């Protein structure tokens, strides 16, 4: 089986796919992964053939900030036409050369879905966030401003749909591209238990659980309780980190802070606080008792996989959806504010109320009981063999 795989230049959308890619290539399938130079090494290590999309004007000036594509639908819809047309010549040539049996694309790498439509190739969506339909969409609390941006973006997009049609893309409108329905074959990197409104999705949706890599650099546990603080790799909120350090520095807990790209430097750190630019997150979570997180899907899933209750501080509507679900299942507690007393109170509650730990264990068990990469491989083999189904 030959698979063409398309993704956006974002770690949170690429990393979860690599376990599936490795499973496919280990089974003898050929994966041709359309991505960006910053991911070449990881993709090739997973056994895929890397095909670079760098050098095309996709409207993503800052690839490190490409996660915005997954958070700002108005921005994403504006990008989809220019991205697809920029890549059209290259993708058409490569697809005709490779002759893939199936195309897989990230749920917001719309050009992959469009390539499948144009060439009549069976398609599977790779969804690294929750799967969204009209039922689960209530978890994404879009603001009035977000909705207004969407409304204003649509006329601009519709003007360009004609350009796509002229290039051979059989489209009726923009919603056909940006929305998946119950007839869309979809891999989702979470469990049915953690997925909101899971019962409203068809059996074409396969909830395979999160892709969690093994610990590579063990971290020593130096106190009875360990608290881990991370707001992701590109969070720019030094005041929040300062407040966490000041509040948690008053305790006898081991506190591990991963600062990401924050340039803040601390001369007088409390003895119980360790600050790093980056850590082996799996290693830290394997010894942690509480995790203060921005609720990115990968981070929250990794925390819960290791049975760690979450202190929730989402920064976007997508992260808000993850936080809402974790709180709903009793596996996390939402921060009231970034004030020191609120941070300390929330962590203390999560550490002392056994209900949070118990519920985190329930979510973890659902992840581990999911079909994982083997289920994803079998599903893709089935779709390719069936010519995509209905």
N, C-alpha and C positions, 0 to 999 in steps of 0.2 A: 504494500500500500504506500502511495506517495501522498504526503500531506503538505499543503502550503499553509503556513501559520503567519498571521499578521498581528503586530502589537504596536502600541504607542510607546514613545520614549519615556517610560516612567517605571521606577522600581516596583511600586506597589501593584502594577499590572503585569509586569514581566516575571518577577520571581515566583509567584504561585504556579506558573505554567511549566516551569523547568522540570519538576518531578514527573509530570505527564509526558513531556518531551523525552526525558530519559527512559521512561517505561516503554514508549513507542519505539525508540531507536534500539533499545535492548532486545525488543521482540523482532527486530529485523526490518521494521518499517523505515522509510526515508522521510525525514522532516526537513522542509526548506523554510527557514524562519526569517521573515522579512522584518528587520528591526534596525537598530541604530548602533553605531560603532561602540558606544559606551557599554553595550551589552554583548558584544561579539564573543568575548572570552567565556562568559557564563553559558551562552547559547551553544558554542562549540563544545564546551565541556559536557553538555547534556547530550551530545552526539548528533546535533542538527547541523545542516549546512546553513551558514549565515549568509543572508542577502541584504546588503546595506541599502538603507533608504536615506542616508545622509546626502546632502548636496541638492535635495529637492526642496523647493519652497513650500513647506507645509504650514507656514504661518506660526510655527513654534519657535520663536526666537530664543527662548531659554528652555532648553530641554530638561534642565533640572527642575523646572517648575511645570513640567508637562502634566503633573497630577491635576492641574487645573482643568484639563480636558474632562476628567472624571467627576469634577465637582461643579462645573459651571456649564449647564446644558446650552445656554445661549451661545457661549464661547465655542462650545463643541460643534453646535450645528453650523455656525458661521465657518468653522474650519473644514467641515467635511467635504464641501464641493471643491475648494481650492486644493485640498490635500489629494483628493481622488484624481483630479485633473493633472496635478503636478506629477503624480506617480503613474498615470495611465499608460504612457508609452512603455515604461519599464515593466510594469506588472503584466501588461498584455504580452510582451515579448517573453517574459520569464514563464508565465502560465502556459503559453503555447509550447515553450521548450520543455518544461517539466511534465506537463500533462498530469496534474495532480488528480487523485481520485476524490479528494475532499479538501475543502478550505475551512480552516478554523481561524477566527479573528476575535480579538478582544472586543467586548461589547461596545466600546467607544472608538475602536479602530474601524470606523465605518467603511473605509475604502476596501477593507477585506470582504465585507458583506457585499459591497457593490461589485467587486471583481467576481464573486461567486454568481451573482445575478447575471452579470454581463456574459459570462462564459458558460452558464448553465451547469455549474458544478455543485454537488451537495455541500451544504453549509452548516457549520456548528458555531454557536456563539460561546466564547469563553468569558465568564462573568466573575470578576474578582471582587465585586461588591455583592450586596444582596441582589437577588433577582427582583425586579420591580414590575408590577402590573397595577391595575387600578386599585386593587385591594392593599397591596403592600406599600403603595406610593404614599399612603398617609404617614408613613414613618419618615418620609423626606419632607420636612416642614419648610417648603419653599416660601420665602418672603414675598410680599407684594412686589418688591423691587425685582426679585428674580423672575417672577412671572411676567412682569412688564418687559424685561429684557427679552424674554422668549417671544412675546407677542411682536415686539418690534423687529426681532431677528427674522421672523418667518417670511415677511415680504422680500427681504433681501435674498433669502435662500430660494424662494420660489422662482425668482428671476433667473437663478442659476441652474435650476433643475433642467431647464431647456438645454443648457450647455451639456449637461450630463447625457441627456437623451441623444443629442447630436453625436456623442462619442460612443453610442451603442448601449447605454445603460437603460434597461426597460423599467422606467419609474413612473409612478402616478403622482407621488408627492413626497415631501420630506418625512412624514411620519412612517412611511414604509421603510425608511432607512434607520431612523433612530429608535423605533419601538420594536421589541420582540413580542410575539404573541404565543399562544399555547401550541402553535404548529412549528415553532422555531426550536430546532434541536439545540440544547443548551447544557453546558457544563457549569456548575456553580460550586465554588470552593468553600462551601460551608455544609452544615448538616441540615436535614429537614427540621430538626428540633430548634436550631438557632435561627433558621430562615423565617421571617415574619410571613404569616398567611400561607404557609407551605402547601396547605391542602387545596389552594386555589390554582396551583400550577399542574399542568398535564404531566404524563409520564415521559414526555420528551425532555423534561428537565431532570438532570441527574445531579443530585447534591452529594458530591464526593468527599466532602470534608476539607479542612485546610491543609495546605502543603507545608509541613513543618520539618525543617532540616535538623539533623542531629547536632548535638553540642560539639563544638570543635575546640574551644579553649575553656576548660572548667573554671568556675569562679568559686572562691572559698567563702563559706558562710561563717561570719565572725560574731554573730549575735543570735539570741533566741528568735528575734523577728527581723526579717529583711524586707525593706521597702525599696521598690524600684521606681524611678521617675524618668519618663521619656515622653517627649511630645513630637517624636518623629525627626527625620533627618534635616528638614528645612524650616522647622518652626522658628519664628523670629519673635520670641516673647521672653527676653531675659528677665523681666520683672517677675514673671511666674516662677522661673527657676530660682531666683533670689529668695522669693517668699517660701518656696518649698525647703530650701536649704536652711533658712532661718528658723522655720517652724519645726522641721524634723530634726534639726541639730540640737534641740532641747531634750531629745529623748535618748533612750539607751538602745534604740534600734540601729541595725546596720542600714545605712541609706546609700544607695547607688544611683547616681544621676548621670544619664547619657544626654549630653548637651547638643549633639548634632552640630550644625554649622554656627551656633551662637558663639560669638567671639569673647564672651564674658570671661574674665579671669578673676579667680578668688585667691587672695593671699592668706586670709584667716579662716580657713575652713574648720568647722567643728570636727572633733576627732572621729566622730562616728559617720561622717559623710565622705564618700568617695566620688569625685567628679571626673568624668571621661568625655572625650569628644565622641567616641563610639565604643561599643562593647559587643561581645558575642551575646546577643539578646536571649538566645535559647539558654545559654549557660546561666545568665542572671535569673531568668524566669524559673529555671529548674530549682533555684534555692529561695525564690521570693515568696513572701507571705501576703503582699499587697502590691498593686501595680497602678501608679498614677499615669494615666494615658490619655492621649488626644483622641483615642478611639478610631484610629485608622483600622480598616478591616483586618489587615494582616497582623498588626500589633495586638489588637483585642483578641483575635482568634488564637494567637500564640500564647497570650497570657492565660486564656481559658483552657487551652489544650494542656498547659502545665498546672491546671487546677488553682490558678491564682485569682482571687477576687479583685475586681477592678474599681478604682476611683476614677470617675468619668469626667473628662473636661474637653468635650468636642469643640472643634473650631469651624466646622463646615456643616452643611445640611446632610451630606453623606455620612460624616462622622456622627452627627446627631442621631441618625437612624440606627447606627450600630449601638450607640450609647443607650438609646431608648429601649432597644431590644434586650440588652444586657441587664438594664435596670428592671425591666418587665419580668425577666426570668429570675430576679433576685440574686444575680451573680455580680452586680456592681451597684455603686452608689454615686449619684450625680453630685458634683461639687456645686455648692450654692454660689461661690465666688472664688476669686483667687487670693482672698485675704488669708493671712497666716492662720488665724484662729479657725477658719472654715476648713483649710487644708488639714490641719492637725486633728480636728474633730472628725472629719470624714475618714481619715486613715485609721484613727483609733476605733471608730465604729466597725469598720470592715475587719479589723484585726480581732476584735473582741466578740462580735456576734457570729456564732458558728454557722448561722444560716447562709451567709455569703459564701463561705468555703464549701458548704454542702451543695449549694446551687452551682457553683463553679465546677464542682466534680461532675454534676449531672450533665452540664454542657460538654465537658471534656469527654465523658463517656460516649456522648452522641457523636462527637467528632471521630473518636477511635472506632466506633461501630459503622461509620460510613464506608463506602466501597473503595475510596482512595483512588490512586492512579491506575490500579488494575481495572476498576469499574470504568474509568474514563477511556482506557484503551479499548476495552470490549465494546463500549458504546460507539466509539469512532469507527471501529472495524465493522460494526453492524450498520451504521449510517452509510459508510462507503460501499458496503456490499449491497445495501438495499437501494442504492442510487438516491438516497436522501429522503425516502419515504414520500408521504403525500405532499 
